[in-house]
Structure formats: C-alpha cells, structure tokens
Amino acid sequence: MPCQLIVRMAVCDDCRTLAVEYGMNLIGSRRHGADPRHWALALTTSQIDLDDHLIGVHSVWLPDRQPDCDVCEAWRAEYAIGPMVELEAWHRAWHLCEPLREVCTPGNHQLTHLM
C-alpha cells in the first residue's frame, strides 16, 4: 500500500515526474558504495524542483509546524502571526517529503506507484 503522499502525487503529472526523479536519485545515493560525485548534484536539483512544485502548486499539502523539530519551534517563536516566509515553506516541504524519503530505499517498490 503506497503512503498517502504518493497517492496524492499520483494525481498530478508534474508531481509524478518530479517525485520519481527525486526518488530514483535518492535510491541511487543510498546504494552500497555509491559515490557522491555521481549522485549529489542530481539529488539536490531534483529535490529543489520537487520542493518548488509542492510549494507553488500544492501549498495546502504543506504540514503544520512539527512539535519535535527545533527549526519549526524557532519559527513558532519568531513568526507567530503573519504569512509563511519562503524558508519556512521550504522547511515544511522537507517535512512533507519525509514519507517519500522513507520509501525510497533500495528494494522498496512503493515508488513504482508513481511511474
């Protein structure tokens, strides 16, 4: 059974494409003996592309500030009122993609639901 985030992403063509690219790069980075020279730039750019899409198109999916996260707590103290700042949106997108990062391990086939 795919995680809820993958089910949501399956409905959006852009999400599917970006999440598969990010997931495949992530899986490649986690392979035994993987050399960062071969995956670091691709992983970073695919994560940025996915985060940009999620923030720009699916901002309602961004989770609330997480109670056990020091970064979220810092924003809670600093920006209790007002619109979300861009860096906080990026951080919340990082939290949103946690389930995707969990399933993107060699041998886990949940990512195939997006392909």
C-alpha positions as CSV (number, residue, x, y, z in Angstrom):
1,M,0.0,0.0,0.0
2,P,1.6,3.3,-1.0
3,C,1.9,6.1,1.5
4,Q,-0.6,8.9,1.5
5,L,1.8,11.4,-0.1
6,I,2.5,9.0,-3.1
7,V,-1.3,8.6,-3.5
8,R,-1.7,12.4,-3.7
9,M,1.2,12.8,-6.0
10,A,-0.1,10.2,-8.4
11,V,-2.9,12.5,-9.4
12,C,-0.6,15.3,-10.6
13,D,1.5,14.6,-13.7
14,D,4.2,17.1,-12.6
15,C,4.3,15.6,-9.1
16,R,4.7,12.1,-10.5
17,T,7.6,13.2,-12.8
18,L,9.4,15.2,-10.2
19,A,8.9,12.7,-7.3
20,V,10.1,9.8,-9.5
21,E,13.2,11.7,-10.5
22,Y,13.9,12.7,-6.9
23,G,13.1,9.2,-5.6
24,M,15.4,7.5,-8.1
25,N,18.2,9.8,-7.3
26,L,17.7,9.2,-3.6
27,I,17.7,5.4,-4.1
28,G,20.9,5.8,-6.1
29,S,22.5,7.8,-3.4
30,R,21.7,5.0,-0.8
31,R,23.1,2.1,-2.8
32,H,26.1,0.4,-1.2
33,G,29.3,2.1,-2.4
34,A,27.5,5.0,-4.1
35,D,30.0,7.8,-4.9
36,P,28.6,11.3,-4.1
37,R,30.3,12.5,-7.3
38,H,27.7,10.6,-9.3
39,W,24.5,11.5,-7.4
40,A,24.9,14.6,-5.2
41,L,24.1,17.3,-7.8
42,A,21.3,15.3,-9.4
43,L,19.7,14.6,-6.0
44,T,20.0,18.3,-4.9
45,T,18.5,19.7,-8.1
46,S,15.7,17.1,-8.2
47,Q,14.8,17.9,-4.6
48,I,14.7,21.6,-5.3
49,D,12.5,21.1,-8.3
50,L,10.1,18.9,-6.3
51,D,10.0,21.4,-3.4
52,D,9.4,24.3,-5.7
53,H,6.5,22.5,-7.3
54,L,5.0,21.5,-4.0
55,I,5.3,25.0,-2.5
56,G,4.0,26.7,-5.7
57,V,1.2,24.3,-6.7
58,H,0.3,22.2,-3.7
59,S,0.9,24.6,-0.8
60,V,-2.2,23.3,1.0
61,W,-0.4,20.0,1.4
62,L,2.4,21.6,3.5
63,P,2.2,20.3,7.1
64,D,1.9,22.5,10.1
65,R,5.0,23.2,12.2
66,Q,6.2,19.9,13.7
67,P,6.3,19.8,17.5
68,D,9.6,17.9,17.8
69,C,11.5,20.0,15.3
70,D,13.9,22.7,16.6
71,V,13.6,24.6,13.3
72,C,9.8,24.7,13.4
73,E,10.0,25.8,17.1
74,A,12.2,28.7,16.1
75,W,9.7,29.9,13.5
76,R,6.9,29.4,16.0
77,A,8.7,31.9,18.4
78,E,9.7,34.3,15.6
79,Y,6.7,34.3,13.3
80,A,3.6,33.6,15.4
81,I,1.5,35.8,13.2
82,G,1.6,36.6,9.5
83,P,2.3,34.8,6.3
84,M,4.7,32.0,6.0
85,V,8.2,33.1,4.9
86,E,9.8,31.3,2.0
87,L,12.4,29.5,4.0
88,E,9.7,28.1,6.3
89,A,7.8,26.9,3.3
90,W,10.9,25.0,2.1
91,H,11.3,23.5,5.5
92,R,7.7,22.4,5.6
93,A,8.1,20.9,2.1
94,W,11.1,18.9,3.6
95,H,8.8,17.6,6.3
96,L,6.1,16.8,3.7
97,C,8.5,14.7,1.7
98,E,9.6,12.6,4.7
99,P,7.4,9.7,3.8
100,L,8.8,9.8,0.2
101,R,12.3,9.6,1.6
102,E,11.4,6.7,3.8
103,V,10.1,4.6,0.9
104,C,13.0,5.5,-1.4
105,T,15.3,2.8,-0.3
106,P,16.8,0.1,-2.5
107,G,14.4,-2.8,-2.6
108,N,11.3,-0.8,-1.7
109,H,8.9,-0.7,-4.6
110,Q,6.3,1.9,-3.4
111,L,7.8,4.5,-5.8
112,T,6.7,2.3,-8.7
113,H,3.1,3.5,-8.0
114,L,4.1,6.9,-9.4
115,M,5.8,5.5,-12.5
